[in-house]
Amino acid sequence: MSYRRFEDTNGVEWEVYDIALRNNPRVVTRPRLPPRSDLLPPYKAWLAFESVVEKRRLQGIPEGWFDMSDEELRRFLARATPVIEDS
């Protein structure tokens, strides 16, 4: 799993990391997957974005995301889906 931090345009700090699951949801691994957003079983993969105010997920792991600029990460953050957690 790769991990980075960056700030959005409002100065909120976000942590971003990649997640890849096999069919067994208890096994987390980072397989060598093609850079696609339409990954099919047995793998599911996404970028996870977390801040103190919310969490988001972007389906798929964009190739080279770890070396992208903060501005490019902000664009992915804008496309990511908010995670709704049960209270």
Number of C-alpha atoms within 10 A of each C-alpha: 10 11 11 15 14 16 15 16 9 6 8 11 15 21 15 23 18 22 20 20 18 16 11 9 10 8 9 14 14 14 13 7 14 11 12 13 14 11 16 9 9 9 16 19 26 20 23 23 24 19 15 9 8 12 19 20 22 20 19 20 24 18 12 8 18 16 10 11 10 16 13 12 22 16 11 17 22 13 13 18 15 16 13 9 7 4 3
